[in-house]
Amino acid sequence: MLSRLIDYLDSIIARDPAPRSRMEVLLYPGVWALGYHRIAHWLFEGRLFFMARLINHFSRTITAIDIHPGAKIGKHFFIDHGFTVIGETAIIGDNVTIYQCVTLGGTNPTNGEGGKRHPTIADNVIIGAGAQVLGPITVGERARIGANAVVTSDVPAGATMVGPKSRAALVKAETYEQDFIPYGTPCSEKFDPATQGMELLKCEVETLQRQVAALLAQRGEKPAEKSRVTKLDPPKRPVKADAAKTNAPKTESADIDAGAKKA
């Protein structure tokens, strides 16, 4: 029992450089929330639903983390900071990291039956702050969900999901091979706000081009070809002007020579 606790505390220290000792990790609200959940889940499995809910309510009061007693959680689960909600039918694998303000929420079944309505999180998944993972979907092993992402469909193993609604983003191989990425968000120029702003401007320009082309088509005019605008021939040097400049001194010198002969 003690060795399992030490392994768990060491796994948190490996992912969070802030604590200076294991005793400091014991003060984390995520550690207490998981400990209370182990007890509540044991009571829930024994069909002591009220007692399980009572412990869950007490845990939520002192930790600001709401884990339903029915949720199934693997080993070395780490909630950093807190303010997290995990639903009843959620299944979480081993070595999963969740940052603050994350929701593993369920969908409202149309048939009125509960069933599986919360996400399944595979091993070694990282979910960034503010992410919302909703519905009976599966997040594949070693997937990373960026901060404030909204995920409502299955996530392939090793994928990095960013944005609301999230989309798959290509990351470098060395980024994918890392065992741990803080907040599940790769920090590179691809995700830089300036780069994203340029992409938005590009989309707006393309939209305006399509609208102009549609208006010209209605008026029966042919839109200008892009090649005329983007591919310009280099300007040619005027031949006559150069010739005039080069011939002018010769004519003047010839007139001077002729005047000298007459004199």
N, C-alpha and C positions, 0 to 999 in steps of 0.2 A: 504493500500500500504506500509506504513512504517512498520507495524507489519510483513508483509510478508518478507520485506527486512531484518528485525532483525532476524527473524527465519532462513533465509537463511545464514546469517553471523554466527549465533550461530551453525548451522549445520556444517559449515566449521571448526570452532574452536573445535568442538567435534572430528573432524577427524585429525586435524593438531595442534600439541602442540606448534608450533613456534610462532604464533601471540600472542601479549600481550593484544590486544584490538580489537574491531570491526573496528575501524578506520584503523588499520593496514591491516585488511583483505580487506578493500576497495581498497588497492593498488595492490592486486593480479591481474595478467593479466588474469587469468581464470575467475575472477568475471566480469571484463570489457568485455571479449570476449562473455560471456553469455548474458550480458546486450545488447550489440550490436546485438547479434543474435536474441534476442527477437524482436527487431525492424525490423531487416531484414526479419525474418520469417513472421511477420505481413504483410509486404509489399509483400512478395512472395505469401502468401495466397490471397492477393488482386490482384495478377497477375501483379504487378509492378516489373517485373523481373529485369530491369536495375537498378532501385533504390535499390533493395535488394542486388544486386551484388555490387553496389557501396559502400554500407555500409559494406558489407562483406570484400571487398578489403581494406577499411580503417581500419577495425578491425584487419585484418591479418597483416597490416603494423605496427601497434603499439603494438600488443600483441603476434605476432608470433604464433597465433592459427588460424587455418583455419576451420571454421564451415560453411558448405554450408547452404544457407538460407532455403533450403527445408527440412533440418533435423528437426525431431520432438523430443524435449527434455522435460523431466518431471521436477519436482521440485527438489530443493536441489542438483543440478548437480554441481560437483566440479572437475575442472581440476587443478591439482597441477603443478606448474612451467610453463607448456606450451609446445610449439612445437608439437602440436597435430593436426591431420587432421581427420575430420568427414565428411563423404560423404552425398550426397543429400538425398538418401532414407533411411538413418539410423534412427532408432527409439530407443530412450533412455528413460528408465523408471525413477522412483524416487530414490533419494539417491544413485546415481551412482558416483563412484570415479574413475577418470582416472589420471594416472601419466604422466610424460613427455614422449614425443616422441612416442606416441601411434597413430596407424592408424586404423580407422574404415573404411576400404576400400571396394570398389566394384569389382565385376568381370565383364569382358567384355562379354556381351551377344552374343551368336552365331547368333541369329536371327536379330541383329542390332537394336532391340527395347530396350529402357531403362528398364522400369519396376522396380521391387524391386531387387536391386543388392547390397545393403549394409546390415550390420548386424542389428539385433534387440536385444537390451540389456535390460534385465528385471530389476526389482527393486533390489536395494541393492547389485549390482555387483561391484567388485573391479578389475580394470585392471592395472597391473604393468607396470613399465617403459619399453618402447621399444617394447611392445607387438603389434602384427599385427593380427587384427581380420578381416578376409576377406570373402566377399561373402554374399549372402542373408541367413545367418544362424541365429540361435537363441541361445543366451546365457541365460541359465536359471537363475531363481531368486537365489540370494545369492551365485552365482558362483564366484570363484576367478581365475583370469588368471595371472600367474606368469610373472616375468620380462622376456622380449625377447621371449615370447612364440609366436608361429605362429599357429593360430586357423583357420581352414578352414571347420570345420564341427560343427554340433550342440553340445552345451555343456549342459549336464543335470543340473538340479537345484541342487545347493549345491556342485557341483564338483570343484576340484582344478586342473587346467590345467598348466602343466609345460613343458618346452623344445620346441625346434623346430624340427619337427612338434609336437605339444603338444600331451600329452597323459594324461589320467586320473590317478591321484595319490591318494592313500588312505591316509587319514589324521585322526588324533585322533578326537574323538567325541568332546572333549573340544575345539579343534581348530575350528571345523566346527561351533560350537555354538557361537563363538565370533561374536559380531556385526560388528567388524571392525578389519581387518588385514592389517597393513601398507604394501603397494606395492602389496597386494594380494598374498604374498609369505610366506608360513609357514617356520619358521627358526627352524629346527631340524636336528638331525644327519642323517635322511633319505635323506636330500637334501644337506648334507655336501659334498664339492668337493672331500675329501679323500674317502668317501664312494662310490661316483660315479666313482672315479678312480678304486677302487677295483672291482666294477661291470664290468667296461670295460675290465680289465685284465681277469676277469672270462670268459667273452664272447670270448676274444681272445684265451684263453687256450682251451675252448670247440671247437672253430673253428679248431685249430691245431690238436686236438685229432681226429676230424672227417676226416681231411685231411690225417693223418697218417693211420687211419683205411682204408681209400680208397686205399692208396698206397699198404698197406699190402694185401688187397683183390686182387689187380691186380697181385701181385706176388704170389698169392696162399698161403700166410702165414696167419695163424690165429692170430689175435691181442690178446695181453695179456689181461687176465681178470682183471678187476679192483679189484676183491676180493683178488687176489694174491699180489697186491701192497698195497692196503689200509688196508687189514685185515691180519696182520702177527701174527702167533702164538708166544707166549712168548718163549724165548730160554730155552732149558732144560739144567739142570746142569749135566756136565759129571760125571758119577758114578765112572768110573775106576780111574780117577785122584784123586777123593776124597778118594777112598779106599786106593790108594797107599800112599797118604799123611798120612792117619790115621794109616796105618799098619807099616810105616817106623820106627817110634819110638819104637814100640813093638819089632820088629826084632832086633834092635840095643841093646835094654836092655836085650833081651834073650841071645845074644852072650856074653855080659859082664858077665851075671850070670854064663854061662857055663865055661868061662875062670877062674872065681874065684874058682869054684868047683875043676878044674884040679889043680890049684895052691895049 
